[in-house]
Amino acid sequence: MRSQAWLHAGPSADADLAFAAVLTLATLGSAALFGLGVAAFLRRQSRSYLLVALALAALLSRSVVAGFAITGHVSASEHHLLEHALDAVMVGLVVGAVYHARTVARRFDHDP
């Protein structure tokens, strides 16, 4: 039976080609989404769009951290800590964007 070590990114010379391909696609997709998020922010110039763009930057950072883990620049424990921290950052930024769009921005729209 194959070891479950392949589930966790770590430094190994025989890294799974399929995982590397998926990680590459995820990185490219995340980079494209981040670019679109920055473009939307530059067009709208609102705090909500900025927070969404930053959340997309955190998503891209997750792929970068995984890449560093595969190449051995980040240990497995650091990889897990960083990815979970980035998950929390993403959630906070998205919740902040929604809160701002639904409460703070509306107050300015309705003030005389």
Secondary structure, DSSP 8 states (H G I E B T S, - for coil): ---GGGGS----TT--HHHHHHHHHHHHHHHHHHHHHHHHHHHH--HHHHHHHHHHHHHHHHHHHHHHHHTTSS-HHHHHHHHHHHHHHHHHHHHHHHHIIIIIHHHHHH--
